[in-house]
Amino acid sequence: MPDRIHLAVALDGTGWHPAAWREPSARPTELASARYWRDLAATADSGGILFATIEDALSLGGRSFEPGAETRRDRARGRLDAVLVASFLAPATRRLGLVPTVTTAHPEPFHLATGLQTLDHVSRGRAGVRIVAGSTPQERANFGRRADGPTVRPASGRIEDDPAIVAAFREAGEVADVIRRLADSWEDDAIVRDLESGRFLDRDRVHNVEFAGEFFSITGASIVPRSPQGTPLVTALAHQTVPYRLAAEHADLVYVTPSDAAAVAGILNEIADAADAVRTLDEPLRVFTDLLVLVEETPAAAASAFARLQDRAPLTTDARVVVGTADDVVDELRALAEAGVDGVRLRPARLPADLEAIANRVVPRAAAAGILLPDDGAPTLRERLGLPRLASRYARQEVGA
């Protein structure tokens, strides 16, 4: 039996295929509705998925450097703020971890941190974040406060060949660091609620974060009391050396995109090398592989559906694409489990159709095959991943400790 793995899903609009909004099963007029997102979350929650990431971007064209991405009319456009969507979904779900995407280049790190701490409170310990470095020219234009940043992708395809992109990853690392520091700024027992003395807060147990970095500085404490997980789960997507190092230094979990199971070993080795060089967190970095999936009852039906989508708008993706039946997806999960990853994040090509197929057909088959880790009942997302709840770094040490 292979090592067991966790299963997550990545939610993005009408799905990860650009033509998915044209499918009969799609609900493109509901992308800005509460009901749409509640239905997606309910499907993932009842289907036994560990967590769902929620995509986000800061311009109509998403994170595309493609010319004309803002104005083209054959793509679904419009989205809700991912952190706010996750906060809305928290009381509507029971076990599902909620991991919104945040762009680190423009929102203030303090606001990001307090929003994520709030999400952890309202979800009772099921919050995470996927940090995204840098921004596109149109995203920068939407803010107008800074012009520095990449204008095109490097011709070589190598992140390290563009100093602006490398700087964006350094900035993302600072944001991740400050998210953790602000989460630690309140000790667990800072709120005393002493009715007799009239003292609500032990101010000595709320600590100013004194941070001065390359890109910003912070002096002060969070406005949000320490949350159930202590620190929300920090995750990042990585394809190359620079983002591998960002994840190794600052993240709890990294998403990777090998071409197949045979390519996993090389990525794991590169991540291990990065961790040896820069990681100071005590727990090993969890590694999840991304798969983009389209699932039908038969191989022929899946191939036909994918061909129809491709005729309308060809898919460009960094992830391996699996088009087939639930059993085909389970075979991929088995191979990845044997390759040594901790989990797989499935990107549904079509929403809600492929998410429903994952919950109703893929998960039961994978569980029956002994591939998936069962829900152990742990109350928080971090604990379900085997990560400890750490004490505040600012907590006073007991005498003699």
Disulfide bonds with the S-S distance in Angstrom:
none
